Amino acid sequence: MNLFFRNKRVTGLLTIIPENERNFIDEMSNFDVPISRSLKLKEVMGYDKHRMVEPGVCASDLAVLGLQSLISRNLLHSQDIDAIIVVTQSPDYLMPSTSHVIQGRLKLKQDMICMDINQGCAGFVMGLIQSYMLLDQPAIQKVVLINVDILSSKVSIQDRNSYPLIGDGASITIVERSNSTEEFSIYANVKMDGARYDSLIIPAGGFKQPSSFKTAILHEVEEGNFRALDHLHMDGSAVFNFVQTEVPKMIDDLLSFSGMKQEEIDVFLFHQPNRFMLEKLADKIGVPYKKMPMNVVEKYGNSSGVTIPIAITLNYKKKLCLENMIACCAGFGVGLTWASMIMPLGYLKFCESIEYPNQLDN
Amino acid sequence: MNDIVLILNEICPELDFSLSEDFINDGMLDSFDMITLVSTLDKKYSISIDGMDIIPENFKNEATIIALLRKNGVQL
């Protein structure tokens, strides 16, 4: 599905990353494979460090810290927020929505829209699409898009498929109608395939299969990994194949829809599952590696919908405050969902990262 | 010993690949080893094996790996 928007902009971006850092080297003994094999995998996939929240920290904690930081520095005025969109797979509660919790904790005005979207690795693009749709309403001038996931507690420490790469984090993206006289267009492409819903899934904990003593028991599964039904399950081969098959096609379709040539794109901001997968995508699409950041997983881990904002604040924080770039964003993952967007990005009021400190009182 | 077996031995030194005709079903190569192998082959032969070709069928034994390399223009 092709989508088209006009004259909406990202005007600020903040990422919130837990201070608590883990190292793959220290975790290798959790996996039932020779150390030499793990070391080779570290090199190929980019496994190195990842950030995880401490037990008890929830999604709204990261978001509230980030919003308080912006509000206290006058980078965001709380009365200007007309909508909060939270994109997460790790909400504070099954109900109410985490966006309501954040609104309440910050004592924001009632004359606003709070909504949660259950999306993962495509969540940044999906959140922007929803933000742009809301901004078509005259009453809505400013949307706060929050991507947050703290899935580390839902990953088995003995699952080599997911534990070494998981990361927690949050981002706050301010999305507004452009005041500039310059007209510009935003192009997006979205596809979904619920027939493959179980390729990435946490089987227990919802209403279909509530968590219980039984769902917490670890079982040996494929390739010597151990997981419980309460844990995230990723069919690594199926997901890898899905990405390599669908994403290059999606980028071709998006470029055709926009009428732009690949050379006109300044930066390809793709979700960051691991370095190997990104290199293969870049090779297939024909994008030079220097135009596609791939350094998020090795520093912070894969924080699903937050990896694109982290790629931005990690690699372009100074540049994007001073100039404009044409960015092609792409996210792909749970659902399955694959979504992409070509948009101007730049002249940001702020583009920075802060840490969520250890042992902070909530 | 040929190049492919040497590379496999480097990835999994504890295994003898010359004894198997089906590395996957014999449990010698898992999906992560396949990725490590692809990365090594890409570098050694200056190629980029298509992500859609990273499927177990192409890594079953020495012959299927050689066929994959030939598909990528490697002369063996």
Boltz contact constraints between the chains, C-beta under 6 A:
constraints:
  - contact:
      token1: [A, 40]
      token2: [B, 36]
      max_distance: 6.0
  - contact:
      token1: [A, 41]
      token2: [B, 32]
      max_distance: 6.0
  - contact:
      token1: [A, 44]
      token2: [B, 35]
      max_distance: 6.0
  - contact:
      token1: [A, 44]
      token2: [B, 36]
      max_distance: 6.0
  - contact:
      token1: [A, 44]
      token2: [B, 39]
      max_distance: 6.0
  - contact:
      token1: [A, 223]
      token2: [B, 30]
      max_distance: 6.0
  - contact:
      token1: [A, 236]
      token2: [B, 31]
      max_distance: 6.0
  - contact:
      token1: [A, 237]
      token2: [B, 31]
      max_distance: 6.0
  - contact:
      token1: [A, 244]
      token2: [B, 51]
      max_distance: 6.0
  - contact:
      token1: [A, 244]
      token2: [B, 52]
      max_distance: 6.0
  - contact:
      token1: [A, 245]
      token2: [B, 52]
      max_distance: 6.0
  - contact:
      token1: [A, 276]
      token2: [B, 35]
      max_distance: 6.0
  - contact:
      token1: [A, 280]
      token2: [B, 51]
      max_distance: 6.0
  - contact:
      token1: [A, 283]
      token2: [B, 48]
      max_distance: 6.0
